[in-house]
Amino acid sequence: MPKRILQGTVTSDKNAQTVTVSVERRFTHPVLKKTIRKSKKYRAHDANDQFKVGDVVRIRECAPISKTKRWEVIAE
């Protein structure tokens, strides 16, 4: 099964080996025909603590690492 890859901005790097990534998606509202922005936060595994707040990163789906971590940062 292919793993999903998302792109977003790091919003927090306070936890050890973990970053919080905010991923924004845009779509047209079916009735209002207006562009809507929705964002969702994902917690991703960052093994080397190399990403800081404000960095644009790509994250990939992976096997569960902890209770909340199901994603890992792809080194770019």
mmCIF file of the N, C-alpha and C atoms, coordinates in Angstrom:
data_MODEL
# 
_entry.id   MODEL 
# 
loop_
_atom_site.group_PDB 
_atom_site.id 
_atom_site.type_symbol 
_atom_site.label_atom_id 
_atom_site.label_alt_id 
_atom_site.label_comp_id 
_atom_site.label_asym_id 
_atom_site.label_entity_id 
_atom_site.label_seq_id 
_atom_site.pdbx_PDB_ins_code 
_atom_site.Cartn_x 
_atom_site.Cartn_y 
_atom_site.Cartn_z 
_atom_site.occupancy 
_atom_site.B_iso_or_equiv 
_atom_site.pdbx_formal_charge 
_atom_site.auth_seq_id 
_atom_site.auth_comp_id 
_atom_site.auth_asym_id 
_atom_site.auth_atom_id 
_atom_site.pdbx_PDB_model_num 
ATOM 1   N N  . MET A 1 1  ? 0.839   -1.182 0.000  1.00 0.00 ? 1  MET A N  1 
ATOM 2   C CA . MET A 1 1  ? 0.000   0.000  0.000  1.00 0.00 ? 1  MET A CA 1 
ATOM 3   C C  . MET A 1 1  ? 0.881   1.242  0.000  1.00 0.00 ? 1  MET A C  1 
ATOM 4   N N  . PRO A 1 2  ? 0.637   2.214  -0.884 1.00 0.00 ? 2  PRO A N  1 
ATOM 5   C CA . PRO A 1 2  ? 1.483   3.407  -0.923 1.00 0.00 ? 2  PRO A CA 1 
ATOM 6   C C  . PRO A 1 2  ? 1.287   4.260  0.322  1.00 0.00 ? 2  PRO A C  1 
ATOM 7   N N  . LYS A 1 3  ? 2.375   4.869  0.750  1.00 0.00 ? 3  LYS A N  1 
ATOM 8   C CA . LYS A 1 3  ? 2.321   5.723  1.929  1.00 0.00 ? 3  LYS A CA 1 
ATOM 9   C C  . LYS A 1 3  ? 2.005   7.146  1.497  1.00 0.00 ? 3  LYS A C  1 
ATOM 10  N N  . ARG A 1 4  ? 1.138   7.802  2.241  1.00 0.00 ? 4  ARG A N  1 
ATOM 11  C CA . ARG A 1 4  ? 0.797   9.187  1.919  1.00 0.00 ? 4  ARG A CA 1 
ATOM 12  C C  . ARG A 1 4  ? 1.948   10.105 2.282  1.00 0.00 ? 4  ARG A C  1 
ATOM 13  N N  . ILE A 1 5  ? 2.145   11.136 1.485  1.00 0.00 ? 5  ILE A N  1 
ATOM 14  C CA . ILE A 1 5  ? 3.157   12.155 1.753  1.00 0.00 ? 5  ILE A CA 1 
ATOM 15  C C  . ILE A 1 5  ? 2.452   13.506 1.763  1.00 0.00 ? 5  ILE A C  1 
ATOM 16  N N  . LEU A 1 6  ? 2.661   14.270 2.844  1.00 0.00 ? 6  LEU A N  1 
ATOM 17  C CA . LEU A 1 6  ? 2.054   15.587 2.983  1.00 0.00 ? 6  LEU A CA 1 
ATOM 18  C C  . LEU A 1 6  ? 3.143   16.624 3.192  1.00 0.00 ? 6  LEU A C  1 
ATOM 19  N N  . GLN A 1 7  ? 2.837   17.873 2.868  1.00 0.00 ? 7  GLN A N  1 
ATOM 20  C CA . GLN A 1 7  ? 3.785   18.966 3.065  1.00 0.00 ? 7  GLN A CA 1 
ATOM 21  C C  . GLN A 1 7  ? 3.165   19.986 3.997  1.00 0.00 ? 7  GLN A C  1 
ATOM 22  N N  . GLY A 1 8  ? 3.958   20.482 4.946  1.00 0.00 ? 8  GLY A N  1 
ATOM 23  C CA . GLY A 1 8  ? 3.439   21.443 5.902  1.00 0.00 ? 8  GLY A CA 1 
ATOM 24  C C  . GLY A 1 8  ? 4.545   22.222 6.579  1.00 0.00 ? 8  GLY A C  1 
ATOM 25  N N  . THR A 1 9  ? 4.163   23.026 7.564  1.00 0.00 ? 9  THR A N  1 
ATOM 26  C CA . THR A 1 9  ? 5.087   23.895 8.285  1.00 0.00 ? 9  THR A CA 1 
ATOM 27  C C  . THR A 1 9  ? 5.230   23.419 9.726  1.00 0.00 ? 9  THR A C  1 
ATOM 28  N N  . VAL A 1 10 ? 6.458   23.386 10.218 1.00 0.00 ? 10 VAL A N  1 
ATOM 29  C CA . VAL A 1 10 ? 6.709   22.985 11.607 1.00 0.00 ? 10 VAL A CA 1 
ATOM 30  C C  . VAL A 1 10 ? 6.200   24.091 12.528 1.00 0.00 ? 10 VAL A C  1 
ATOM 31  N N  . THR A 1 11 ? 5.316   23.733 13.473 1.00 0.00 ? 11 THR A N  1 
ATOM 32  C CA . THR A 1 11 ? 4.778   24.719 14.411 1.00 0.00 ? 11 THR A CA 1 
ATOM 33  C C  . THR A 1 11 ? 5.336   24.546 15.821 1.00 0.00 ? 11 THR A C  1 
ATOM 34  N N  . SER A 1 12 ? 5.919   23.374 16.124 1.00 0.00 ? 12 SER A N  1 
ATOM 35  C CA . SER A 1 12 ? 6.494   23.148 17.446 1.00 0.00 ? 12 SER A CA 1 
ATOM 36  C C  . SER A 1 12 ? 7.594   22.102 17.347 1.00 0.00 ? 12 SER A C  1 
ATOM 37  N N  . ASP A 1 13 ? 8.688   22.340 18.091 1.00 0.00 ? 13 ASP A N  1 
ATOM 38  C CA . ASP A 1 13 ? 9.788   21.368 18.141 1.00 0.00 ? 13 ASP A CA 1 
ATOM 39  C C  . ASP A 1 13 ? 10.255  21.159 19.579 1.00 0.00 ? 13 ASP A C  1 
ATOM 40  N N  . LYS A 1 14 ? 9.347   21.342 20.533 1.00 0.00 ? 14 LYS A N  1 
ATOM 41  C CA . LYS A 1 14 ? 9.726   21.298 21.949 1.00 0.00 ? 14 LYS A CA 1 
ATOM 42  C C  . LYS A 1 14 ? 9.938   19.887 22.483 1.00 0.00 ? 14 LYS A C  1 
ATOM 43  N N  . ASN A 1 15 ? 9.291   18.896 21.888 1.00 0.00 ? 15 ASN A N  1 
ATOM 44  C CA . ASN A 1 15 ? 9.452   17.527 22.365 1.00 0.00 ? 15 ASN A CA 1 
ATOM 45  C C  . ASN A 1 15 ? 10.689  16.887 21.747 1.00 0.00 ? 15 ASN A C  1 
ATOM 46  N N  . ALA A 1 16 ? 11.268  15.928 22.454 1.00 0.00 ? 16 ALA A N  1 
ATOM 47  C CA . ALA A 1 16 ? 12.447  15.227 21.949 1.00 0.00 ? 16 ALA A CA 1 
ATOM 48  C C  . ALA A 1 16 ? 12.050  14.332 20.782 1.00 0.00 ? 16 ALA A C  1 
ATOM 49  N N  . GLN A 1 17 ? 12.756  14.457 19.688 1.00 0.00 ? 17 GLN A N  1 
ATOM 50  C CA . GLN A 1 17 ? 12.576  13.644 18.482 1.00 0.00 ? 17 GLN A CA 1 
ATOM 51  C C  . GLN A 1 17 ? 11.173  13.746 17.885 1.00 0.00 ? 17 GLN A C  1 
ATOM 52  N N  . THR A 1 18 ? 10.472  14.842 18.159 1.00 0.00 ? 18 THR A N  1 
ATOM 53  C CA . THR A 1 18 ? 9.126   15.022 17.643 1.00 0.00 ? 18 THR A CA 1 
ATOM 54  C C  . THR A 1 18 ? 8.933   16.461 17.181 1.00 0.00 ? 18 THR A C  1 
ATOM 55  N N  . VAL A 1 19 ? 8.279   16.628 16.051 1.00 0.00 ? 19 VAL A N  1 
ATOM 56  C CA . VAL A 1 19 ? 7.870   17.956 15.608 1.00 0.00 ? 19 VAL A CA 1 
ATOM 57  C C  . VAL A 1 19 ? 6.370   17.917 15.317 1.00 0.00 ? 19 VAL A C  1 
ATOM 58  N N  . THR A 1 20 ? 5.716   19.057 15.523 1.00 0.00 ? 20 THR A N  1 
ATOM 59  C CA . THR A 1 20 ? 4.317   19.191 15.169 1.00 0.00 ? 20 THR A CA 1 
ATOM 60  C C  . THR A 1 20 ? 4.252   19.938 13.850 1.00 0.00 ? 20 THR A C  1 
ATOM 61  N N  . VAL A 1 21 ? 3.588   19.336 12.865 1.00 0.00 ? 21 VAL A N  1 
ATOM 62  C CA . VAL A 1 21 ? 3.529   19.900 11.517 1.00 0.00 ? 21 VAL A CA 1 
ATOM 63  C C  . VAL A 1 21 ? 2.091   20.267 11.206 1.00 0.00 ? 21 VAL A C  1 
ATOM 64  N N  . SER A 1 22 ? 1.877   21.505 10.780 1.00 0.00 ? 22 SER A N  1 
ATOM 65  C CA . SER A 1 22 ? 0.549   21.966 10.391 1.00 0.00 ? 22 SER A CA 1 
ATOM 66  C C  . SER A 1 22 ? 0.430   21.864 8.875  1.00 0.00 ? 22 SER A C  1 
ATOM 67  N N  . VAL A 1 23 ? -0.523  21.062 8.413  1.00 0.00 ? 23 VAL A N  1 
ATOM 68  C CA . VAL A 1 23 ? -0.739  20.849 6.983  1.00 0.00 ? 23 VAL A CA 1 
ATOM 69  C C  . VAL A 1 23 ? -2.036  21.546 6.593  1.00 0.00 ? 23 VAL A C  1 
ATOM 70  N N  . GLU A 1 24 ? -1.948  22.418 5.583  1.00 0.00 ? 24 GLU A N  1 
ATOM 71  C CA . GLU A 1 24 ? -3.112  23.174 5.143  1.00 0.00 ? 24 GLU A CA 1 
ATOM 72  C C  . GLU A 1 24 ? -3.603  22.636 3.801  1.00 0.00 ? 24 GLU A C  1 
ATOM 73  N N  . ARG A 1 25 ? -4.918  22.481 3.676  1.00 0.00 ? 25 ARG A N  1 
ATOM 74  C CA . ARG A 1 25 ? -5.472  22.077 2.392  1.00 0.00 ? 25 ARG A CA 1 
ATOM 75  C C  . ARG A 1 25 ? -6.527  23.096 1.982  1.00 0.00 ? 25 ARG A C  1 
ATOM 76  N N  . ARG A 1 26 ? -6.634  23.314 0.670  1.00 0.00 ? 26 ARG A N  1 
ATOM 77  C CA . ARG A 1 26 ? -7.601  24.271 0.136  1.00 0.00 ? 26 ARG A CA 1 
ATOM 78  C C  . ARG A 1 26 ? -8.565  23.535 -0.781 1.00 0.00 ? 26 ARG A C  1 
ATOM 79  N N  . PHE A 1 27 ? -9.844  23.914 -0.704 1.00 0.00 ? 27 PHE A N  1 
ATOM 80  C CA . PHE A 1 27 ? -10.838 23.314 -1.573 1.00 0.00 ? 27 PHE A CA 1 
ATOM 81  C C  . PHE A 1 27 ? -11.966 24.313 -1.773 1.00 0.00 ? 27 PHE A C  1 
ATOM 82  N N  . THR A 1 28 ? -12.752 24.101 -2.805 1.00 0.00 ? 28 THR A N  1 
ATOM 83  C CA . THR A 1 28 ? -13.886 24.965 -3.094 1.00 0.00 ? 28 THR A CA 1 
ATOM 84  C C  . THR A 1 28 ? -15.116 24.433 -2.369 1.00 0.00 ? 28 THR A C  1 
ATOM 85  N N  . HIS A 1 29 ? -15.808 25.317 -1.676 1.00 0.00 ? 29 HIS A N  1 
ATOM 86  C CA . HIS A 1 29 ? -17.016 24.934 -0.961 1.00 0.00 ? 29 HIS A CA 1 
ATOM 87  C C  . HIS A 1 29 ? -18.094 24.534 -1.972 1.00 0.00 ? 29 HIS A C  1 
ATOM 88  N N  . PRO A 1 30 ? -18.753 23.391 -1.742 1.00 0.00 ? 30 PRO A N  1 
ATOM 89  C CA . PRO A 1 30 ? -19.703 22.900 -2.742 1.00 0.00 ? 30 PRO A CA 1 
ATOM 90  C C  . PRO A 1 30 ? -20.896 23.825 -3.001 1.00 0.00 ? 30 PRO A C  1 
ATOM 91  N N  . VAL A 1 31 ? -21.352 24.566 -1.998 1.00 0.00 ? 31 VAL A N  1 
ATOM 92  C CA . VAL A 1 31 ? -22.525 25.426 -2.174 1.00 0.00 ? 31 VAL A CA 1 
ATOM 93  C C  . VAL A 1 31 ? -22.114 26.884 -2.411 1.00 0.00 ? 31 VAL A C  1 
ATOM 94  N N  . LEU A 1 32 ? -21.194 27.380 -1.583 1.00 0.00 ? 32 LEU A N  1 
ATOM 95  C CA . LEU A 1 32 ? -20.817 28.788 -1.655 1.00 0.00 ? 32 LEU A CA 1 
ATOM 96  C C  . LEU A 1 32 ? -19.832 29.097 -2.781 1.00 0.00 ? 32 LEU A C  1 
ATOM 97  N N  . LYS A 1 33 ? -19.195 28.066 -3.327 1.00 0.00 ? 33 LYS A N  1 
ATOM 98  C CA . LYS A 1 33 ? -18.194 28.226 -4.399 1.00 0.00 ? 33 LYS A CA 1 
ATOM 99  C C  . LYS A 1 33 ? -17.055 29.151 -3.986 1.00 0.00 ? 33 LYS A C  1 
ATOM 100 N N  . LYS A 1 34 ? -16.735 29.104 -2.718 1.00 0.00 ? 34 LYS A N  1 
ATOM 101 C CA . LYS A 1 34 ? -15.686 29.946 -2.156 1.00 0.00 ? 34 LYS A CA 1 
ATOM 102 C C  . LYS A 1 34 ? -14.524 29.049 -1.752 1.00 0.00 ? 34 LYS A C  1 
ATOM 103 N N  . THR A 1 35 ? -13.301 29.526 -1.880 1.00 0.00 ? 35 THR A N  1 
ATOM 104 C CA . THR A 1 35 ? -12.139 28.730 -1.498 1.00 0.00 ? 35 THR A CA 1 
ATOM 105 C C  . THR A 1 35 ? -12.014 28.711 0.020  1.00 0.00 ? 35 THR A C  1 
ATOM 106 N N  . ILE A 1 36 ? -11.969 27.514 0.583  1.00 0.00 ? 36 ILE A N  1 
ATOM 107 C CA . ILE A 1 36 ? -11.886 27.324 2.032  1.00 0.00 ? 36 ILE A CA 1 
ATOM 108 C C  . ILE A 1 36 ? -10.507 26.779 2.373  1.00 0.00 ? 36 ILE A C  1 
ATOM 109 N N  . ARG A 1 37 ? -9.909  27.291 3.466  1.00 0.00 ? 37 ARG A N  1 
ATOM 110 C CA . ARG A 1 37 ? -8.628  26.772 3.943  1.00 0.00 ? 37 ARG A CA 1 
ATOM 111 C C  . ARG A 1 37 ? -8.871  26.018 5.240  1.00 0.00 ? 37 ARG A C  1 
ATOM 112 N N  . LYS A 1 38 ? -8.437  24.761 5.270  1.00 0.00 ? 38 LYS A N  1 
ATOM 113 C CA . LYS A 1 38 ? -8.528  23.966 6.495  1.00 0.00 ? 38 LYS A CA 1 
ATOM 114 C C  . LYS A 1 38 ? -7.133  23.476 6.821  1.00 0.00 ? 38 LYS A C  1 
ATOM 115 N N  . SER A 1 39 ? -6.812  23.454 8.101  1.00 0.00 ? 39 SER A N  1 
ATOM 116 C CA . SER A 1 39 ? -5.497  22.960 8.495  1.00 0.00 ? 39 SER A CA 1 
ATOM 117 C C  . SER A 1 39 ? -5.651  21.884 9.555  1.00 0.00 ? 39 SER A C  1 
ATOM 118 N N  . LYS A 1 40 ? -4.697  20.980 9.584  1.00 0.00 ? 40 LYS A N  1 
ATOM 119 C CA . LYS A 1 40 ? -4.691  19.904 10.554 1.00 0.00 ? 40 LYS A CA 1 
ATOM 120 C C  . LYS A 1 40 ? -3.259  19.709 11.023 1.00 0.00 ? 40 LYS A C  1 
ATOM 121 N N  . LYS A 1 41 ? -3.098  19.395 12.305 1.00 0.00 ? 41 LYS A N  1 
ATOM 122 C CA . LYS A 1 41 ? -1.765  19.199 12.863 1.00 0.00 ? 41 LYS A CA 1 
ATOM 123 C C  . LYS A 1 41 ? -1.448  17.711 12.963 1.00 0.00 ? 41 LYS A C  1 
ATOM 124 N N  . TYR A 1 42 ? -0.229  17.372 12.610 1.00 0.00 ? 42 TYR A N  1 
ATOM 125 C CA . TYR A 1 42 ? 0.270   16.002 12.720 1.00 0.00 ? 42 TYR A CA 1 
ATOM 126 C C  . TYR A 1 42 ? 1.538   16.032 13.553 1.00 0.00 ? 42 TYR A C  1 
ATOM 127 N N  . ARG A 1 43 ? 1.729   15.011 14.381 1.00 0.00 ? 43 ARG A N  1 
ATOM 128 C CA . ARG A 1 43 ? 2.981   14.872 15.126 1.00 0.00 ? 43 ARG A CA 1 
ATOM 129 C C  . ARG A 1 43 ? 3.844   13.878 14.374 1.00 0.00 ? 43 ARG A C  1 
ATOM 130 N N  . ALA A 1 44 ? 5.071   14.293 14.071 1.00 0.00 ? 44 ALA A N  1 
ATOM 131 C CA . ALA A 1 44 ? 5.944   13.484 13.225 1.00 0.00 ? 44 ALA A CA 1 
ATOM 132 C C  . ALA A 1 44 ? 7.267   13.218 13.924 1.00 0.00 ? 44 ALA A C  1 
ATOM 133 N N  . HIS A 1 45 ? 7.846   12.074 13.620 1.00 0.00 ? 45 HIS A N  1 
ATOM 134 C CA . HIS A 1 45 ? 9.114   11.653 14.210 1.00 0.00 ? 45 HIS A CA 1 
ATOM 135 C C  . HIS A 1 45 ? 10.272  12.351 13.508 1.00 0.00 ? 45 HIS A C  1 
ATOM 136 N N  . ASP A 1 46 ? 11.118  13.017 14.282 1.00 0.00 ? 46 ASP A N  1 
ATOM 137 C CA . ASP A 1 46 ? 12.313  13.714 13.778 1.00 0.00 ? 46 ASP A CA 1 
ATOM 138 C C  . ASP A 1 46 ? 13.498  13.184 14.580 1.00 0.00 ? 46 ASP A C  1 
ATOM 139 N N  . ALA A 1 47 ? 14.126  12.126 14.088 1.00 0.00 ? 47 ALA A N  1 
ATOM 140 C CA . ALA A 1 47 ? 15.137  11.391 14.850 1.00 0.00 ? 47 ALA A CA 1 
ATOM 141 C C  . ALA A 1 47 ? 16.324  12.244 15.279 1.00 0.00 ? 47 ALA A C  1 
ATOM 142 N N  . ASN A 1 48 ? 16.762  13.184 14.447 1.00 0.00 ? 48 ASN A N  1 
ATOM 143 C CA . ASN A 1 48 ? 17.973  13.959 14.751 1.00 0.00 ? 48 ASN A CA 1 
ATOM 144 C C  . ASN A 1 48 ? 17.685  15.351 15.302 1.00 0.00 ? 48 ASN A C  1 
ATOM 145 N N  . ASP A 1 49 ? 16.427  15.674 15.563 1.00 0.00 ? 49 ASP A N  1 
ATOM 146 C CA . ASP A 1 49 ? 16.045  17.018 16.028 1.00 0.00 ? 49 ASP A CA 1 
ATOM 147 C C  . ASP A 1 49 ? 16.629  18.112 15.144 1.00 0.00 ? 49 ASP A C  1 
ATOM 148 N N  . GLN A 1 50 ? 16.539  17.939 13.830 1.00 0.00 ? 50 GLN A N  1 
ATOM 149 C CA . GLN A 1 50 ? 17.172  18.897 12.923 1.00 0.00 ? 50 GLN A CA 1 
ATOM 150 C C  . GLN A 1 50 ? 16.222  19.964 12.390 1.00 0.00 ? 50 GLN A C  1 
ATOM 151 N N  . PHE A 1 51 ? 14.905  19.792 12.563 1.00 0.00 ? 51 PHE A N  1 
ATOM 152 C CA . PHE A 1 51 ? 13.952  20.755 12.021 1.00 0.00 ? 51 PHE A CA 1 
ATOM 153 C C  . PHE A 1 51 ? 13.468  21.700 13.105 1.00 0.00 ? 51 PHE A C  1 
ATOM 154 N N  . LYS A 1 52 ? 13.357  22.990 12.767 1.00 0.00 ? 52 LYS A N  1 
ATOM 155 C CA . LYS A 1 52 ? 12.975  24.026 13.713 1.00 0.00 ? 52 LYS A CA 1 
ATOM 156 C C  . LYS A 1 52 ? 11.649  24.651 13.298 1.00 0.00 ? 52 LYS A C  1 
ATOM 157 N N  . VAL A 1 53 ? 11.079  25.471 14.167 1.00 0.00 ? 53 VAL A N  1 
ATOM 158 C CA . VAL A 1 53 ? 9.798   26.129 13.902 1.00 0.00 ? 53 VAL A CA 1 
ATOM 159 C C  . VAL A 1 53 ? 9.925   26.998 12.655 1.00 0.00 ? 53 VAL A C  1 
ATOM 160 N N  . GLY A 1 54 ? 8.944   26.876 11.759 1.00 0.00 ? 54 GLY A N  1 
ATOM 161 C CA . GLY A 1 54 ? 8.936   27.667 10.531 1.00 0.00 ? 54 GLY A CA 1 
ATOM 162 C C  . GLY A 1 54 ? 9.455   26.930 9.314  1.00 0.00 ? 54 GLY A C  1 
ATOM 163 N N  . ASP A 1 55 ? 10.138  25.791 9.510  1.00 0.00 ? 55 ASP A N  1 
ATOM 164 C CA . ASP A 1 55 ? 10.649  25.020 8.381  1.00 0.00 ? 55 ASP A CA 1 
ATOM 165 C C  . ASP A 1 55 ? 9.496   24.371 7.623  1.00 0.00 ? 55 ASP A C  1 
ATOM 166 N N  . VAL A 1 56 ? 9.607   24.345 6.290  1.00 0.00 ? 56 VAL A N  1 
ATOM 167 C CA . VAL A 1 56 ? 8.640   23.628 5.465  1.00 0.00 ? 56 VAL A CA 1 
ATOM 168 C C  . VAL A 1 56 ? 9.185   22.223 5.252  1.00 0.00 ? 56 VAL A C  1 
ATOM 169 N N  . VAL A 1 57 ? 8.415   21.218 5.672  1.00 0.00 ? 57 VAL A N  1 
ATOM 170 C CA . VAL A 1 57 ? 8.885   19.826 5.621  1.00 0.00 ? 57 VAL A CA 1 
ATOM 171 C C  . VAL A 1 57 ? 7.853   18.943 4.941  1.00 0.00 ? 57 VAL A C  1 
ATOM 172 N N  . ARG A 1 58 ? 8.306   17.772 4.525  1.00 0.00 ? 58 ARG A N  1 
ATOM 173 C CA . ARG A 1 58 ? 7.414   16.742 3.990  1.00 0.00 ? 58 ARG A CA 1 
ATOM 174 C C  . ARG A 1 58 ? 7.377   15.603 4.999  1.00 0.00 ? 58 ARG A C  1 
ATOM 175 N N  . ILE A 1 59 ? 6.177   15.085 5.268  1.00 0.00 ? 59 ILE A N  1 
ATOM 176 C CA . ILE A 1 59 ? 6.039   13.975 6.211  1.00 0.00 ? 59 ILE A CA 1 
ATOM 177 C C  . ILE A 1 59 ? 5.414   12.782 5.492  1.00 0.00 ? 59 ILE A C  1 
ATOM 178 N N  . ARG A 1 60 ? 5.795   11.587 5.946  1.00 0.00 ? 60 ARG A N  1 
ATOM 179 C CA . ARG A 1 60 ? 5.340   10.339 5.325  1.00 0.00 ? 60 ARG A CA 1 
ATOM 180 C C  . ARG A 1 60 ? 4.686   9.466  6.378  1.00 0.00 ? 60 ARG A C  1 
ATOM 181 N N  . GLU A 1 61 ? 3.630   8.795  5.992  1.00 0.00 ? 61 GLU A N  1 
ATOM 182 C CA . GLU A 1 61 ? 2.931   7.873  6.871  1.00 0.00 ? 61 GLU A CA 1 
ATOM 183 C C  . GLU A 1 61 ? 3.858   6.718  7.233  1.00 0.00 ? 61 GLU A C  1 
ATOM 184 N N  . CYS A 1 62 ? 3.767   6.228  8.474  1.00 0.00 ? 62 CYS A N  1 
ATOM 185 C CA . CYS A 1 62 ? 4.590   5.098  8.884  1.00 0.00 ? 62 CYS A CA 1 
ATOM 186 C C  . CYS A 1 62 ? 3.842   4.300  9.953  1.00 0.00 ? 62 CYS A C  1 
ATOM 187 N N  . ALA A 1 63 ? 4.449   3.233  10.397 1.00 0.00 ? 63 ALA A N  1 
ATOM 188 C CA . ALA A 1 63 ? 3.866   2.436  11.476 1.00 0.00 ? 63 ALA A CA 1 
ATOM 189 C C  . ALA A 1 63 ? 3.865   3.264  12.762 1.00 0.00 ? 63 ALA A C  1 
ATOM 190 N N  . PRO A 1 64 ? 2.948   3.019  13.678 1.00 0.00 ? 64 PRO A N  1 
ATOM 191 C CA . PRO A 1 64 ? 2.882   3.812  14.906 1.00 0.00 ? 64 PRO A CA 1 
ATOM 192 C C  . PRO A 1 64 ? 4.192   3.762  15.694 1.00 0.00 ? 64 PRO A C  1 
ATOM 193 N N  . ILE A 1 65 ? 4.670   4.951  16.071 1.00 0.00 ? 65 ILE A N  1 
ATOM 194 C CA . ILE A 1 65 ? 5.911   5.066  16.847 1.00 0.00 ? 65 ILE A CA 1 
ATOM 195 C C  . ILE A 1 65 ? 5.574   5.289  18.319 1.00 0.00 ? 65 ILE A C  1 
ATOM 196 N N  . SER A 1 66 ? 4.503   6.026  18.577 1.00 0.00 ? 66 SER A N  1 
ATOM 197 C CA . SER A 1 66 ? 4.034   6.240  19.945 1.00 0.00 ? 66 SER A CA 1 
ATOM 198 C C  . SER A 1 66 ? 2.513   6.404  19.888 1.00 0.00 ? 66 SER A C  1 
ATOM 199 N N  . LYS A 1 67 ? 1.921   6.836  20.985 1.00 0.00 ? 67 LYS A N  1 
ATOM 200 C CA . LYS A 1 67 ? 0.465   6.983  21.048 1.00 0.00 ? 67 LYS A CA 1 
ATOM 201 C C  . LYS A 1 67 ? -0.052  7.971  19.999 1.00 0.00 ? 67 LYS A C  1 
ATOM 202 N N  . THR A 1 68 ? 0.691   9.035  19.759 1.00 0.00 ? 68 THR A N  1 
ATOM 203 C CA . THR A 1 68 ? 0.223   10.075 18.837 1.00 0.00 ? 68 THR A CA 1 
ATOM 204 C C  . THR A 1 68 ? 1.016   10.170 17.541 1.00 0.00 ? 68 THR A C  1 
ATOM 205 N N  . LYS A 1 69 ? 2.165   9.521  17.446 1.00 0.00 ? 69 LYS A N  1 
ATOM 206 C CA . LYS A 1 69 ? 3.013   9.660  16.255 1.00 0.00 ? 69 LYS A CA 1 
ATOM 207 C C  . LYS A 1 69 ? 2.776   8.533  15.270 1.00 0.00 ? 69 LYS A C  1 
ATOM 208 N N  . ARG A 1 70 ? 2.277   8.904  14.068 1.00 0.00 ? 70 ARG A N  1 
ATOM 209 C CA . ARG A 1 70 ? 2.049   7.958  12.973 1.00 0.00 ? 70 ARG A CA 1 
ATOM 210 C C  . ARG A 1 70 ? 2.729   8.433  11.701 1.00 0.00 ? 70 ARG A C  1 
ATOM 211 N N  . TRP A 1 71 ? 3.565   9.472  11.805 1.00 0.00 ? 71 TRP A N  1 
ATOM 212 C CA . TRP A 1 71 ? 4.209   10.085 10.651 1.00 0.00 ? 71 TRP A CA 1 
ATOM 213 C C  . TRP A 1 71 ? 5.699   10.255 10.948 1.00 0.00 ? 71 TRP A C  1 
ATOM 214 N N  . GLU A 1 72 ? 6.499   10.327 9.890  1.00 0.00 ? 72 GLU A N  1 
ATOM 215 C CA . GLU A 1 72 ? 7.928   10.604 10.045 1.00 0.00 ? 72 GLU A CA 1 
ATOM 216 C C  . GLU A 1 72 ? 8.332   11.672 9.038  1.00 0.00 ? 72 GLU A C  1 
ATOM 217 N N  . VAL A 1 73 ? 9.287   12.503 9.417  1.00 0.00 ? 73 VAL A N  1 
ATOM 218 C CA . VAL A 1 73 ? 9.764   13.572 8.542  1.00 0.00 ? 73 VAL A CA 1 
ATOM 219 C C  . VAL A 1 73 ? 10.731  12.974 7.528  1.00 0.00 ? 73 VAL A C  1 
ATOM 220 N N  . ILE A 1 74 ? 10.545  13.359 6.271  1.00 0.00 ? 74 ILE A N  1 
ATOM 221 C CA . ILE A 1 74 ? 11.456  12.927 5.215  1.00 0.00 ? 74 ILE A CA 1 
ATOM 222 C C  . ILE A 1 74 ? 12.593  13.934 5.150  1.00 0.00 ? 74 ILE A C  1 
ATOM 223 N N  . ALA A 1 75 ? 13.814  13.469 5.310  1.00 0.00 ? 75 ALA A N  1 
ATOM 224 C CA . ALA A 1 75 ? 14.986  14.365 5.265  1.00 0.00 ? 75 ALA A CA 1 
ATOM 225 C C  . ALA A 1 75 ? 15.118  14.955 3.867  1.00 0.00 ? 75 ALA A C  1 
ATOM 226 N N  . GLU A 1 76 ? 15.219  16.283 3.806  1.00 0.00 ? 76 GLU A N  1 
ATOM 227 C CA . GLU A 1 76 ? 15.342  16.958 2.505  1.00 0.00 ? 76 GLU A CA 1 
ATOM 228 C C  . GLU A 1 76 ? 16.624  17.734 2.425  1.00 0.00 ? 76 GLU A C  1 
# 
